[in-house]
Amino acid sequence: MYDLAIVGAGAGGIAAAKLALKLGLKTVLIDREQDSFGGTCINRGCIPTKFFLNLAKASKQWGEIFSAKPLLIEKIKSPLLKYLLGKGLVVTWGEARFFDNHTIFVDEEKIEAKSFIIAAGSLPCGLVGYPNAVLAENIFALDNIPQKVIIAGAGYIGIEIASLLNALGADVTIAEMQERILFGFDARLANRFRIILETKGIKINTGKTLDDFSLDEFGLVVMALGRKPDLAALNLLSAGVKVNEKGWIATDKYMHTNVDNIFACGDCTGKMMLAYTAEYQAELCVKNITRGPVGALTEENYHSLATSVFSFPQIAHTGASEEILRDKGVSYRLIKSNFLKFSSAYVYNDTDGYMQIIIDDNGVILGADIISEKAAELIALVSVAIAGKMNVRQLKDCLLVHPTLSEIIPLMLRDEC
Ligand SMILES: Cc1cc2nc3c(=O)[nH]c(=O)nc-3n(C[C@H](O)[C@H](O)[C@H](O)COP(=O)(O)OP(=O)(O)OC[C@H]3O[C@@H](n4cnc5c(N)ncnc54)[C@H](O)[C@@H]3O)c2cc1C
């Protein structure tokens, strides 16, 4: 019998396996086939999209960009799998199906384990009946990109694909059902960001669906409509695992399902839908499984979580949101500035840049939002400051390298507070 069986070899499953092996657990990792190793992030999500976005800055040729993908993915996957196997991991390829809460079948193979972590990911939502339609995550399998493209959905994936195709010279239209783009980001900032994207030629239509357009005009429809559970094959009922009203695996703040020896992490819980939160939750699962009879449970904590959209420019957020603080009536101060008075913005062509930092009455940093060509990197500085419970005075006094975009953070604080 294994100490731990993990279903899903994506971001969550791999992180769980790494920690479990480190702690000496006899561990088996299951995924549908060897090609699935790495899950959504490595095979068709974070890694290919950001790689292509980065390449698009230098090359404007779709074919040139696309041909680099298989090599990149193998470069990442092979050493990772080799490393895990070298640490003693057992891997089994095939579809997993629970028999009871201690037994899983992978095709005909019976696997028994004391504990389970379900890291089964999610599937893309798509609309059927639209000709020339492709799911956002499958766009890199196309040989070429037509001149006129419409994208359904203005979440982060839709915006990143729009930015990529726009940078490659396509005429891009977005149809978003909600009245705003990037739901979850600060509304005022998302609006400022929308104007920047529109200035670059991306046509953004909110409050509209694909049915509001004459689709004959477009050579390609890209579906970026969010994610849905991928749990049908798992036969969760046999193990007694409950799902919530949206069909995601129900977990508490310890990533524990309703079944004593079964935990879940990542997209299949419907909580965060990001690779690094899947990894974080996976480690929580392993810590809580191995805590021992008197050990304290470790609970989720996202207070310094940073998120970013990797478009041109990027938009990023960390910590508390101004909208939520305002709605809750919490007292706070917003320190904000555009980048126009900072020389680095001209050196690195980041003059659309904007930053806002939220502090409490004692100067403790609560949150930040940044628009910048390098927002995903810059937000890390504020995220670390929040995690370290830093006061704005400490951040203000940091002497960062000149000329860099990161120096704009303390320089802006020195000017504005
Ligand atoms: C286009 C795109 C861009 C993205 N960009 C980013 C980004 O920049 N940053 C970021 O953090 N996140 C990004 N994400 C999200 C990120 O990829 C996911 O949140 C993350 O991969 C989820 O990890 P996971 O381990 O929960 O699931 P997955 O990585 O999806 O892995 C789940 C695995 O479980 C397997 N599985 C499911 N059921 C079974 C079964 N019954 N038997 C055997 N195996 C099974 C699947 O085959 C799959 O390999 C992006 C996603 C997409 C689609």
The ligand as an SDF file (V2000), in Angstrom:
LIG
                    3D

 53 58  0  0  0  0  0  0  0  0999 V2000
   -3.9770   29.5480  -21.6790 C   0  0  0  0  0  0  0  0  0  0  0  0
   -3.6990   29.4690  -20.1940 C   0  0  0  0  0  0  0  0  0  0  0  0
   -2.7610   30.3150  -19.6420 C   0  0  0  0  0  0  0  0  0  0  0  0
   -2.5000   30.2430  -18.2830 C   0  0  0  0  0  0  0  0  0  0  0  0
   -1.5530   31.0860  -17.7310 N   0  0  0  0  0  0  0  0  0  0  0  0
   -1.2560   31.0000  -16.4180 C   0  0  0  0  0  0  0  0  0  0  0  0
   -0.2390   31.8140  -15.8500 C   0  0  0  0  0  0  0  0  0  0  0  0
    0.3920   32.6160  -16.5190 O   0  0  0  0  0  0  0  0  0  0  0  0
    0.0390   31.6670  -14.5310 N   0  0  0  0  0  0  0  0  0  0  0  0
   -0.6240   30.7710  -13.7430 C   0  0  0  0  0  0  0  0  0  0  0  0
   -0.3050   30.6650  -12.5690 O   0  0  0  0  0  0  0  0  0  0  0  0
   -1.6200   30.0040  -14.2480 N   0  0  0  0  0  0  0  0  0  0  0  0
   -1.9410   30.0910  -15.5610 C   0  0  0  0  0  0  0  0  0  0  0  0
   -2.9100   29.2770  -16.0840 N   0  0  0  0  0  0  0  0  0  0  0  0
   -3.6590   28.3950  -15.1740 C   0  0  0  0  0  0  0  0  0  0  0  0
   -2.8380   27.1630  -14.7990 C   0  0  0  0  0  0  0  0  0  0  0  0
   -2.3660   26.5380  -15.9730 O   0  0  0  0  0  0  0  0  0  0  0  0
   -3.6820   26.2040  -13.9930 C   0  0  0  0  0  0  0  0  0  0  0  0
   -4.2880   26.8950  -12.9240 O   0  0  0  0  0  0  0  0  0  0  0  0
   -2.8260   25.0910  -13.4120 C   0  0  0  0  0  0  0  0  0  0  0  0
   -2.1570   24.3950  -14.4440 O   0  0  0  0  0  0  0  0  0  0  0  0
   -3.7010   24.1190  -12.6140 C   0  0  0  0  0  0  0  0  0  0  0  0
   -2.9070   23.0770  -12.1190 O   0  0  0  0  0  0  0  0  0  0  0  0
   -3.5920   21.7540  -11.5840 P   0  0  0  0  0  0  0  0  0  0  0  0
   -2.4760   20.9170  -11.0530 O   0  0  0  0  0  0  0  0  0  0  0  0
   -4.7120   22.0960  -10.6960 O   0  0  0  0  0  0  0  0  0  0  0  0
   -4.2560   21.0840  -12.8770 O   0  0  0  0  0  0  0  0  0  0  0  0
   -3.6320   20.6520  -14.2820 P   0  0  0  0  0  0  0  0  0  0  0  0
   -2.3290   21.2800  -14.5270 O   0  0  0  0  0  0  0  0  0  0  0  0
   -4.7020   20.8760  -15.2930 O   0  0  0  0  0  0  0  0  0  0  0  0
   -3.3870   19.0980  -14.1150 O   0  0  0  0  0  0  0  0  0  0  0  0
   -4.4270   18.1970  -13.9260 C   0  0  0  0  0  0  0  0  0  0  0  0
   -4.0090   16.8500  -14.4740 C   0  0  0  0  0  0  0  0  0  0  0  0
   -4.9270   15.8730  -13.9840 O   0  0  0  0  0  0  0  0  0  0  0  0
   -5.1000   14.8920  -14.9650 C   0  0  0  0  0  0  0  0  0  0  0  0
   -6.3360   14.1590  -14.6830 N   0  0  0  0  0  0  0  0  0  0  0  0
   -7.5860   14.6460  -14.5240 C   0  0  0  0  0  0  0  0  0  0  0  0
   -8.4440   13.6560  -14.2510 N   0  0  0  0  0  0  0  0  0  0  0  0
   -7.7140   12.5100  -14.2530 C   0  0  0  0  0  0  0  0  0  0  0  0
   -8.0580   11.1470  -14.0440 C   0  0  0  0  0  0  0  0  0  0  0  0
   -9.2900   10.7480  -13.7640 N   0  0  0  0  0  0  0  0  0  0  0  0
   -7.0590   10.2290  -14.1250 N   0  0  0  0  0  0  0  0  0  0  0  0
   -5.7820   10.6060  -14.4010 C   0  0  0  0  0  0  0  0  0  0  0  0
   -5.4200   11.8710  -14.5840 N   0  0  0  0  0  0  0  0  0  0  0  0
   -6.3770   12.8140  -14.5140 C   0  0  0  0  0  0  0  0  0  0  0  0
   -5.1250   15.7060  -16.2550 C   0  0  0  0  0  0  0  0  0  0  0  0
   -4.7910   14.8980  -17.3650 O   0  0  0  0  0  0  0  0  0  0  0  0
   -4.1020   16.7930  -15.9850 C   0  0  0  0  0  0  0  0  0  0  0  0
   -2.8280   16.4800  -16.5260 O   0  0  0  0  0  0  0  0  0  0  0  0
   -3.1880   29.3090  -17.4480 C   0  0  0  0  0  0  0  0  0  0  0  0
   -4.1340   28.4480  -18.0320 C   0  0  0  0  0  0  0  0  0  0  0  0
   -4.3800   28.5240  -19.3810 C   0  0  0  0  0  0  0  0  0  0  0  0
   -5.4000   27.5790  -19.9720 C   0  0  0  0  0  0  0  0  0  0  0  0
  1  2  1  0
  2  3  1  0
  2 52  2  0
  3  4  2  0
  4  5  1  0
  4 50  1  0
  5  6  2  0
  6  7  1  0
  6 13  1  0
  7  8  2  0
  7  9  1  0
  9 10  1  0
 10 11  2  0
 10 12  1  0
 12 13  2  0
 13 14  1  0
 14 15  1  0
 14 50  1  0
 15 16  1  0
 16 17  1  0
 16 18  1  0
 18 19  1  0
 18 20  1  0
 20 21  1  0
 20 22  1  0
 22 23  1  0
 23 24  1  0
 24 25  2  0
 24 26  1  0
 24 27  1  0
 27 28  1  0
 28 29  2  0
 28 30  1  0
 28 31  1  0
 31 32  1  0
 32 33  1  0
 33 34  1  0
 33 48  1  0
 34 35  1  0
 35 36  1  0
 35 46  1  0
 36 37  1  0
 36 45  1  0
 37 38  2  0
 38 39  1  0
 39 40  1  0
 39 45  2  0
 40 41  1  0
 40 42  2  0
 42 43  1  0
 43 44  2  0
 44 45  1  0
 46 47  1  0
 46 48  1  0
 48 49  1  0
 50 51  2  0
 51 52  1  0
 52 53  1  0
M  END
$$$$
